[in-house]
């Protein structure tokens, strides 16, 4: 059996995908009314038109939702609270399915798991993926990162779905950073397109943003190849070019001067602040991240941010 904690769009999509072969999946929803509605309708309102397979059980009872392998499909900034509130997760294999850097500690998901539940076996499932695509059976490739190679191989065989291909790595730092930092660059790209700066500007932001991602990854000991894979370059490409991305849509609204739904989780906003704080401590040059934070905090106008980036001293690529 597989447990999925978090019945949002992404958690539900993973439950649907991994249940396709008849594997029993338990999907935990924090909201009891939402769980009851999903039990009755066999649908999640956040994934219109997707029916939950019979092998997916929905519950709001935490104790009923646990197996040896637990997928943590909750927002990054809520991960620590979930782990701290449920010490019974200790000793299990915990697979983070969120992307970001924690405010305050500047930890990634695997680091947070280690910090709160050191007896658990941590892993992260990340890469270019939209919940709607996964739930509808469209082909998706993901990266599974865990420090222990044997655990990675076991999970790779357990997390089987007809439409999901999983590649494994032991480089949890690279996988964490790729999934987190690409959201910051997606916000920057959305801002640029929303402000009418054009596709050439977006291409430049993606390329130089990727260089920022690599700089931080190298400084923190990640393997260079990890950032060129699914969890880095692959996810960056998807997130910066599609309005299915919440981070890109958020940036788009900023660039257009439009309002954005405050109930929608935008992981890149918190990640930008946390990543910039870490970059300053480690003396890592991350100008695009710094510009995003300045725009978010209201200290810099969009046109001024672009002029600042263009005015940087000439250098080799």
Residue pairs with C-beta under 8 A, 6 or more apart in sequence:
1 23
1 24
1 25
1 26
1 67
2 15
2 18
2 23
2 24
2 25
2 26
2 67
2 69
2 71
2 158
2 159
3 25
3 26
3 28
3 65
3 66
3 67
3 69
3 70
3 71
4 11
4 12
4 14
4 15
4 18
4 25
4 26
4 27
4 28
4 70
4 71
4 73
5 11
5 28
5 65
5 70
5 71
5 72
5 73
5 74
5 82
6 28
6 29
6 30
6 72
6 73
6 74
6 97
7 27
7 28
7 29
7 30
7 31
7 34
7 35
7 38
7 44
7 58
8 46
8 73
8 74
8 131
9 44
9 46
9 47
9 131
9 132
9 135
10 73
10 97
10 129
10 131
10 134
11 27
11 71
11 73
11 74
11 97
12 27
12 44
12 46
12 47
12 50
12 52
12 131
12 135
13 47
13 50
13 131
13 132
13 134
13 135
14 71
14 73
14 97
14 134
15 25
15 27
15 52
15 56
16 47
16 50
16 52
16 53
16 56
16 134
16 135
17 134
17 135
17 137
17 161
17 163
17 164
18 25
18 159
18 160
18 161
18 164
19 25
19 52
19 53
19 55
19 56
20 53
20 137
20 161
20 162
20 163
21 160
21 161
21 162
22 55
23 55
23 160
24 55
24 57
25 55
25 56
25 57
26 56
26 57
26 58
26 59
26 64
26 65
26 66
26 67
27 38
27 52
27 56
27 57
27 58
27 59
27 65
28 35
28 59
28 60
28 62
28 65
29 35
29 38
29 58
29 59
29 60
30 60
31 60
32 60
34 60
35 58
35 59
35 60
36 60
37 45
38 44
38 52
38 58
39 58
42 51
42 52
43 49
43 50
43 51
43 52
44 50
44 52
46 131
47 131
47 132
47 135
50 135
50 136
52 58
59 65
62 86
62 88
63 88
66 88
66 89
66 92
67 92
68 92
68 93
69 92
69 93
69 95
69 155
69 158
69 159
70 89
70 92
70 93
70 94
70 95
71 95
71 97
71 125
72 79
72 82
72 83
72 94
72 95
72 96
72 97
72 98
72 109
72 113
73 97
73 98
74 82
74 98
75 98
75 100
75 265
75 267
76 98
76 99
76 100
76 101
76 102
76 109
76 180
76 267
76 270
76 271
77 100
77 102
77 103
77 267
77 270
79 96
79 98
79 102
79 109
79 112
79 113
80 102
80 112
80 115
80 116
83 89
83 94
83 112
83 113
83 116
83 117
84 116
87 117
89 117
89 120
90 117
90 119
90 120
91 119
91 120
92 120
92 121
93 120
93 121
93 123
93 151
93 155
94 113
94 117
94 120
94 121
94 122
94 123
95 123
95 124
95 125
95 144
95 155
95 159
96 109
96 110
96 112
96 113
96 122
96 123
96 124
96 125
97 124
97 125
97 126
98 109
98 267
99 109
99 126
99 179
99 180
99 182
99 183
99 235
99 267
99 271
100 108
100 109
100 179
100 180
100 183
100 267
100 268
100 270
100 271
100 274
101 107
101 108
101 180
101 270
101 271
101 274
101 275
101 278
102 108
102 111
102 112
102 274
103 270
103 273
103 274
104 274
105 111
105 112
105 115
106 274
106 275
106 277
106 278
107 115
108 124
108 172
108 173
108 176
108 177
108 180
109 122
109 124
109 176
110 122
110 123
110 124
110 145
110 147
110 172
110 173
110 176
111 176
113 120
113 122
114 120
114 122
121 146
121 148
121 151
122 146
122 147
122 172
123 144
123 145
123 146
123 151
123 152
123 155
123 172
124 144
124 145
124 146
124 172
124 175
124 176
124 179
125 142
125 143
125 144
125 159
125 166
126 142
126 143
126 145
126 175
126 176
126 178
126 179
126 230
126 231
126 235
127 140
127 141
127 142
127 143
127 179
127 230
127 231
127 234
127 235
128 140
128 141
128 142
128 230
128 234
128 235
128 237
128 238
128 239
129 140
129 142
129 235
129 238
130 238
130 242
130 244
130 245
132 244
133 140
133 244
134 140
134 163
134 164
137 162
137 163
138 163
139 163
139 165
140 163
140 164
140 165
141 164
141 165
141 166
141 167
141 230
141 234
142 164
142 165
142 166
142 167
142 230
143 166
143 167
143 168
143 169
143 175
143 178
143 226
143 229
143 230
143 231
144 152
144 155
144 156
144 159
144 166
144 167
144 168
144 169
145 152
145 168
145 169
145 170
145 171
145 172
145 174
145 175
145 176
145 226
145 231
146 152
146 155
146 168
146 170
146 172
147 170
147 172
148 170
149 168
149 170
152 168
152 169
152 170
153 168
155 166
155 168
156 166
156 168
159 166
167 229
167 230
169 175
169 223
169 226
169 229
171 222
171 223
171 226
173 217
173 220
173 221
173 222
174 217
174 222
174 223
174 226
174 227
174 231
174 232
175 226
175 231
177 213
177 216
177 217
177 220
177 222
177 227
177 232
178 213
178 217
178 226
178 227
178 229
178 231
178 232
178 233
178 235
178 236
179 231
179 235
180 267
180 271
180 275
181 209
181 212
181 213
181 216
181 271
181 275
181 289
182 209
182 213
182 232
182 235
182 236
182 239
182 240
183 239
183 247
183 266
183 267
183 268
183 271
184 209
184 247
184 268
184 271
184 272
184 275
184 288
184 289
184 292
185 205
185 206
185 209
185 210
185 212
185 213
185 236
185 239
185 240
185 288
186 236
186 239
186 240
186 245
186 247
186 248
186 251
186 268
187 247
187 248
187 250
187 251
187 254
187 266
187 268
187 269
187 272
187 292
188 205
188 209
188 251
188 288
188 291
188 292
189 202
189 205
189 206
189 209
189 240
189 241
189 248
189 251
190 245
190 247
190 248
190 249
190 250
190 251
190 252
190 253
190 254
190 255
191 251
191 252
191 254
191 255
191 292
191 295
191 302
191 305
192 198
192 201
192 202
192 205
192 251
192 255
192 306
193 199
193 201
193 202
193 251
193 252
193 255
194 251
194 252
194 253
194 254
194 255
194 256
194 258
195 255
195 256
195 302
195 303
195 306
196 255
197 255
197 306
201 306
202 240
202 241
205 240
205 288
206 236
206 237
206 240
208 287
208 288
208 309
209 236
209 240
209 288
210 227
210 232
210 233
210 236
212 285
212 286
212 287
212 288
212 289
213 227
213 232
213 236
214 224
214 227
215 284
215 285
215 286
216 275
216 278
216 279
216 282
216 284
216 286
217 224
217 226
217 227
217 232
218 224
219 282
219 284
226 232
227 233
238 245
239 245
239 247
239 248
240 248
241 248
242 248
243 249
243 252
246 264
246 265
246 266
246 267
247 266
247 267
247 268
249 260
250 260
250 264
250 266
250 268
250 269
253 259
253 260
254 260
254 295
254 296
254 302
255 302
260 266
268 292
269 296
272 289
272 292
272 293
272 296
273 293
273 296
275 286
275 289
276 286
276 289
276 290
276 293
278 284
279 285
279 286
279 289
279 290
287 308
287 309
287 312
288 309
291 300
291 305
291 308
291 309
294 300
294 305
295 301
295 302
295 305
300 308
